[in-house]
Amino acid sequence: MMLPAAAGKYPGDVLWTMMVFFGLAVIWPRLGVMRLTAGALVISYAVEFSQLYQAPWINAVRAHPLGHLVLGSTFNWPDLAAYAIGALLAMLLELSIRQFAA
C-alpha cells in the first residue's frame, strides 16, 4: 500500500512506536496493555528528546544506518503526536488480539 507523500515520514514514526510496543510485549509477555502502551510511549519520547543532545560521539552513532534507525537525528515536535498514535494503534491491536485469543 502506498501512502500519500503528504504523510511524509510520520507513518514510519507510528510503526516505530508500534515496534517498541510489541518488542516490549515479547520481552515481558505478562505486562498489562496499559503498561506496554506507557512503556512504548516513554521510550519513543525519550529517544525523540535525546535528539536535542548533539554531542560528536552520539552524532557519530546516529550517522550509522542502524544508529539512525534507532536514535533518529533531529528533534521534531510532530513526531510526538505520531508516537502517540502508534502507541494507541498498538494498544488497540493488542486488545483485539487478546480478546480473540481468550
Sequence and secondary structure as in RCSB ss.txt:
>XXXX:A:sequence
MMLPAAAGKYPGDVLWTMMVFFGLAVIWPRLGVMRLTAGALVISYAVEFSQLYQAPWINAVRAHPLGHLVLGSTF
NWPDLAAYAIGALLAMLLELSIRQFAA
>XXXX:A:secstr
    GGGTTHHHHHHHHHHHHHHHHHHSTTS HHHHHHHHHHHHHHHHHHTT   HHHHHHHHSHHHHHHH SS 
 HHHHHHHHHHHHHHHHHHHHHHHHH 
